Amino acid sequence: MSKYNKISFSVFSDMIKDISFLKRMLGIAVPVTLQNLLNMIVNMVDTIMIGSLGTGAIAAVGLGNKVYFVFALLVFGISSGTGLLSAQYWGNKDVKSIRKVLGIGLLTAVSASFMFSAAAFFIPEILMKIFTESPETVNIGISYLTIVCFSYPFTAVTNIHVYALRATGQVTIPVITSISAIIINITANYMLIFGNFGMPALGVQGAAYATLIARAAECIAVLLIIRLKKSPLVCSLKEMFSFGNNIFRQFLVNSTPVIANELMWGLGITIYSIAYGRMGDNAVAAVTVATTFTDITLTVFMGLAAASVVILGNEMGADHLEKAKKYASYFYILSVLMGIFASIICLLAGERYSFMFNISDKVRHDVVRCFLMHAFLQPFVGMSTVNLVGILRSGGDTKASFLIDISGVWLIGVPLAFIGGLVLKVPVYIVYAMVTSEEIYKTILGYIRYRKYKWLKNLTTELN
């Protein structure tokens, strides 16, 4: 029996000595984490700037962005399917198939973006009233949604290309374009929210215009740079969209559970927001402020997950299954270590971070305690994220990942959100902890599935 069948100190020792793995892992995880971190920082800056307009503005934009949140998760599912297949084809040196996978991903994601944009533009009031009964919050949210919805197609095109680029080892391009988008977004926020440099003071609408401008610029930059760099993704429309039934079936088999996973998970998280919304604007503001920071710690786990998809996918696509098995055990150890590190960050940052916002003492009190609750659960968040989003998906074990993730949300998180918030009426930070406890369940079931090694397979040969 291979010693990599279990996580142990000897495996940790091997990982530390495996310089080749560490270089590959850092070469992907660091740029991906940096890109995700930069995007999170933009969200945090947005929240801080909008926060100066008051609690109502924070709540309105936070709830309005739940529409984008569900859309972004759907696109993330499509992008993940694109990325995992592209990684295996890259390991198999099949560039032609990667281009076809890119075409399928673009067609699916852009179609979804048009549907979400249409809903946000034509029925924004209905969407906002799903989350809150406050007339003021609904009206502010409508003014934000009907503008920011035009950024969705740009986001779809960008994300599909980003995941395909990562799969082929081109991780610096997304970082460069993200930095450009961030600079544009923050500058436009400063100008349009507050009316600086001779621009009108548009408040929440200014934040929406800033997001639209930044996302459009990022999309254009990605498309231009991959052409200038002569990326393997550059091809004619015919090469991209002339895919046959076989490769389309491959995409559906591997991507549909991921898409369903992200959509159902996103809907579950949205249901949490409905529960928080029924608890009042103070509860929504507290969770919005807390998650804006705690989501930053998630970028480390998502970076590791992205690296595992690419590295394990490349190795399995090249038929190096034992090496993929070894590397997977390394990623599991890294997820635990990063989870402990994230816990420490949450413990140290909570109170200091809360003073960056124009919020009441009651909301600040709840924010700090949300941080404490999240700190305890961070190791579980790390393990479940890297395993379910990374390791299991890298070999196409997407159905198991789907079932574990969704059962955690809908059988544990959603019921506890309403029981805690609306039945027991406990403070919002207790509800927040009850909801996040689903990560413990997902960690246990995820590890059991990981040890079965159903994910350890070469998709380029099994599905052809």
N, C-alpha and C positions, 0 to 999 in steps of 0.2 A: 504494500500500500504506500502510495506517495505521501511524503510528509506534508505536502501542500493540501491534503484532504482536511486538515484542521489548522486553525489559527493558533500559533504557539510562539514562544520566545525565539526558537530556532528559525522560524520563518521571518520574524522581525530582524534577526541577525543577518539572514541571507539578503533581505531587502536593503539594509544599510550598506552591504558590500556590493550590491548590484548597481554599479555606477551607470551602466548603460540604461537600465530601466529608469533610474532616478532622473537622468538627463532627459529621456523621452517624456516621462511623466511631467516634469517641471516645464519642459518646452511646450506642452499643450495646456496643462492645468493653470499655469501662471498667466499666460495671455487671456485664456478664457475667463478666469477669475477676475482679472483686471478689467476686462470688457464688461462683465456682469456687474462688477463693483462700480465702475464708472456710471453705468446705467442706473444703478441703485442710488448713487450719489445725486444724480440728476433728479430722481424722484424725491430724495430727501430735501434738496435745495428748493424744488418746487413746493414741497409741503411747508418749508420754513417761510418762503416768500408769500405763499398764499395764506399761511398762518397769521401773518401780520394783518390780514383783513378780518380776522376773527374766527371763532369756533365754527360758526355757520358755514363759512367758506371752506374750512378744512373738511367738514362733514360732507358738504355738497360735492366737492371735487373727489374726495375719497370714495363716495358711493357712486358717483358718475363714472369713475375709473373702473368700477367692477364690471362694466360692460366690456371695456378694453381688456380687463383681466381674463374674462372668459374667452374672448377672442384670441388673446395672446397665448393662452394655454392650448387652444385648438391648433394654432399655428405652430406652437412648440411641439405638439404631437406629430404634426405633418413633417416638421423639420427634423425631428428625431428619427422618424422613419426614413427620411431622405438620408440622414447622416449615417445611420447604422448600416444601411445597404451600401452606401458609397464607401464606407470604411472597409467593408469586406471586399468589395470590388477593387478598391485601391490595393489591398493586400494581394489580390489575384491579378493585378496589373491590367485590369479591364476598364480603360478610360471610356470607351464607347458606351458601355452600360451605365457608367456614372452620369454621363450627359443625359441619357434617357431618364434616369431616376430624377435628375434635376428638373427635367421638363415636366414629369408627372407631379413632382412636389410643387412647382410653380403654378401649374394649372389648378391644383386642388386648393392651395393656400390663397391665391388671388380670388378665386371664386368665393371662398368663405369670407374674405375681407369685404367683398361687395355686399354680401348679405348683412353682415354686422353694421357696415356703414349705413346702409339703407334703413335698418331698424333704428339706429341711433339718431338719424336725421329726421325720419318721418314720424316716429312714435316715442320721442324722448321722455314725454311726461309719463307714459305708461311704464317705461323702464325705470324711471326714478321712483315712482310710487310703489314699485316692488320692494324697494329697500327702506323707504321712510314715509312717514305720514306728515312730516313738517312741510307746510306750504312754502316757507322761505327756502328751505334746503332743496326742495323740488325745483323751484324757479331758478335758483342759482345753478343747479346741476344741468338743467335744460340748456341754459346759455353756454355752458361748457361743452356738453355732448354734441350739440349741433355743429360745432366747429371742429373739434378734435377728431370726429369720426372720419374726416377726409384723410387722416394720416394712416388709417388702417391698411390700405393697399400698399403703401410704401413700406410699412412694417413687414408685410407678408413677403414681398420680393426680397427685402434685405435679409430676413431670417433664413429663408431657404438657401440663399447663396452662402450665408455665414456657416451653416452646418455642413454644406458640401465642401466648403473651403477647409474647414477643420478636418474633415475626413481625409483630405488629400495632403494634410500637413501644412497648409497655408494659414497659420493662426495669427499672423501679424496684421494682415489686411483688415480684419474686423476691428482690431484694437485701434488702428489709425483712423478708421472711419467713425468709430464710436467717440474718440476724443474730439474729432471735428464737430460731430453732432452735439456733444456736450457743451462745447464752447459757444456754439450757435444758440443752443437752447437757453443757457444761463444768460447770455447777452440779451437775447430777445425777451426773456422774462423780465429782466431789469428795465428794459425799455418800455415794454407793452403793459406790464402789470401796474407799474408806478408812474408811467408817463415821463421817463427820462429821455434826454437827447432830443427833445422836441416832439416826441411821439405822444399820442393820446394815452391817458391813464385808463386802461380797459379792465383792470382788475382780473377777475376769474377768466373772462374772455381773452384777455391778453396772454394768460398762461396757455390757453388752448391754441391760440395762433402760434405761440412760440414752439409748442410741441409739433404742430403741423409743419412749420418751416424746417425744424431740425430733422424730423423723420424723412422729409422729402430730400433734403440735402444729403443725408446719410445714404439713402438708397442710390441716388445719382453717383455719389462718390464710390460706392462699392462696385457698381457696374463699370465705371470708368477705370478704376484701378486694376480690376481683374483683366481688362483688355490691355492696358498698358504693360502689365506684368506678364502678359501672354499665359494666363492660367490655363490648366487643362480643362477648365469649365467653359472656356470660350469656344463657341461652336455656332453653326448656323441653326436657324429655327427648325429646319428639316431634321437635323441630327438630334435636336432636343425633343421634338414632339412626334417623331415617327417611330414611336415605341409599339411593339407588338403585344399580343395578349399575354405572352409568357412573363415578360418583365413587369407588365402591369399587375399580373397576378402576384408576382413576388412582392411588389410594393404593397398591395392590399393585404396579403397574408401577414406581413411583418408590421405594417403601419396602422392598420385598422384598430388593433387592440391598443396601440399607443395613442392614437387619436381619441378613441373612446375613453381611454384612461384619463387623458388630460382634460377632456371636455367634462366628463362626469366628476372628476376631482375639482375642476374649476366651478362647476355648478354647486358642488358641496360647500366649497369655500364661500361661494356667493350666498348660500343659505345661512352660513354663519353670520354673514353681514346683515341678513334680514333679522336674525335674532338680536344682534347688537343694535341695529336700527330701532327695534321695538323697545330697547332699553333706554333710548334717548340719545340726543346729540353728544352729551358728555361721554357716554360709553363709546360711541363711534369715534369721537376725537381721540380718546385715550388709546384705543386699539390701532387707529390709523397712525398716530405718532409712534407707538411702540413698534409696530410691524415695519414701519419705514426704516428703522434701524436694524431690527432683528433679521429682516430680509437680507441685509448686507452680509451678515454672517453666513447666510445660506449660499452666497456666491462661492465660498470656498468649497462647499460640498458639491455644488453644481460644476465647478471647475474640475474636481476629481472625477465626477460622474462622466463629464464630457471626455476627459482623458482616457477613462476606462473604455468607453465606447470605441474611441479611435484606436487605441493600442491593442485592446483585446480583439476588436474587429479585424484589424490588420493581420494579427497573428492567426486568427481562425481562418480568415480568407486565404492565407498562405498555407493553411493546413498544419500549423504549428500548435496543436491542441494542448500538449503538455506545458508548453511555455505560456500559453494563455491561462491555463489553470494556475500556474505559479504566480503570474502577474495579478490574477484576480485576488489571491490571498494577500498580496501586498496592498492592493487597493482597500481591502477590508480593514487592515491594520491602520492605514492612513486615515480612514474615515473615523476611527475611534480617537486617534490622537488629535485630529482637527476638531472633533466634537468637544473634547475636553478644553482645548484652547478657546473655542467659541464661548464656552460656559464662563470662562474667566473674564473674557471681554464683556459679556453681558452684565456680570456682577459689578465690574468696575465702571461701566459707562452709564448705567441707568439714570441716576439722579442728575449727573452733569448734563446729559443729553436733553433731559426734560426742560431745562432752563433755557434752551435755545428757542422755545416756542412761547407765543403769547397765549397761554392757557391758564385756567383758574387753578388754585391750589388743590381742589378736589380732583381735577383731571390729572394734574401732575402726580398726585399721590397714587392714582390708579396706574399711570404709566410706569412708575418706578416698580410697582409690584408685578406688573406684566413682565418686566425685565427679569425679576427674580424667578418667576415661574418658568420663563423660557430658558433661563440659565440651567436649571435642573434637567431639562429635557433635551438640551443640545446634543449630547452624545447619541441619543436615540435618533434625533433628526438626521445627524450625520450618517449613521449606519444605514438607516432606511433609504435615504436619498441616494447614496452612492451605489447601494445594492440594486434597488428597484429601477432607478433611472439610468444607471450605468451598466453594472455587471450583467444582470439578467437580460437587459435589452440588447447588449452587444452581440449576443448569439441568437437573437430572435425569440427568446423566451418571454414574449411580450404579453401573452395571455395570463401567465401566472402573475406577472408584475401588475397587470390590470386588476385581477381579482383581489390581490392582497391590498393594493392601494385603495381601491374603491370600497371594499368592505370596511376598511378602517375609517374612511370618511363617513360613509352612510350608516354603518351599524354602530359606530361609537361617537364620532365627532358631531354629526348633525343632531342625533337625539340628545346628547349632553348639552349642546348649545341651547336648545329650547327648554330642557329640564332645568338647567342652571339659571338661565336668564329670565325665563317667563313663568316657570312654576315655583322654583325655590327662591327666585329673586335674590340670588347671592351677588356680591360685587362683581364688576366686570372682569377683574383680574382672576377671580376664581373660575368664572366661566371660561376665560382664556386658557387657563391651565387644564380644565376639564376637556376642552376641545383638543388641545395639543397632545393630550395623553394617548391619542390614537397612534402616535409615533412608536410607543412601546410595543403595541400589538403588531405593527408593521415590521418592526425590527425582528421580533421573535419569529413570525411566520416567514419573513424574507430570508432569514438565515437558514431555516429548515429547507427552503426551496433551493437556496444557493448550494447547500451540501448535496443535493441530489444531482447536480451537474447536468440538468436538462438543457441548460443554456450553452453548453460547451459543444458547438457544432459549426461546421463550415457551410454557410448558407449559399455560397456561390456554386457548390456542387450538389447540395441536397435539393435545391429548388429548380435546378436546370433540367 
